[in-house]
Amino acid sequence: MLAHKQDLTHLFVDSGRDWSSKAIHAALDQCGVDLSSLEQELGLKAGSMRNVFYRQCRSYEKIIANRIGVSPSIIWPSRYSDRVA
């Protein structure tokens, strides 16, 4: 009998706030992938996708969000805010 993977993101993700790097890593792990394998798959330099944790990188954000199965605005709401300063 196969055990189903549970969605436990609600335990470490605050709604309306950017996900922590640990939450992103955990969500990717739940999908059976990590940043290193994504980089290899896409032909990127090792460690390049880590930039997404420190600054806005729309292309990497989209790749990660697609793998997790959510919109980038769910993971990084502060980066996709419609508010005008």
N, C-alpha and C positions, 0 to 999 in steps of 0.2 A: 504494500500500500504506500503510495507516494504522499508525503506530507506537503501541504500547500504552504507557500510562503505567505506570511501575513504582512499586511501593510501597516507598519509601525511608525510611519513618518510623523503621525500626530503626537508621538511621544517626545520628539526632539525638534519639531518645527513649529514656530509660532506663526499663526495666520497673520498675514499682512506684513511680515518682517522677512528680510533676506535669510535664506537658509545658510546655516554654517557650513564650512567646508566638510566637516564630519558628516553632516546630514546628507550632503551631496554625494560623498563617497559611499555612504551607507545605501542610499537610494540606487546608485549605480551598481553596487555590489548585489543588491536584491535583483537587479536585472541581469546579473551574470557578466558584468563588464567592469573594467577599471580604467582610469585615465591613461595608463601606459598602453593598454591594448587598443584604446581609441586612437592614441597618437600613432601607433604602429599601423593600424588599419588605414588611417588617413595620410600616412607618409609624412607625419610631422616630426620635428626634432623632439627628442625625449625631454620631458619637463615643460614643454611649451604651453600645454593646456592649463598648467597651474596658474598662469596669468589671470585666468578668469576669476580667481579668488581675490585678486588685488585691484583689478581695474576692469572696466567695461570692455568686453571682447565679444561683440554680437555674434560672430560666426561660431565661436566656441560655445557660447551660451545656448545657441540654437541646437548645436550638436548634442550637448549634454541633456538639454530639456527633451529633445526628441527621443533619446535613449531611455530616459526616465518615463516618458509618456505624458508630460505636462508642457504647458506653455512656459517660455523663459520668464514671463512676467509673474508666474507663480513662484519660481525659485528666487528671482531678483526683483521684487516689486519696486524697490527704490530706484532701480535703473530704468524701469518702464513706466514710471509714474506720469500721469497726464496733468499733474498739477503744474501750474505756472508760478514761478517764484516772484 
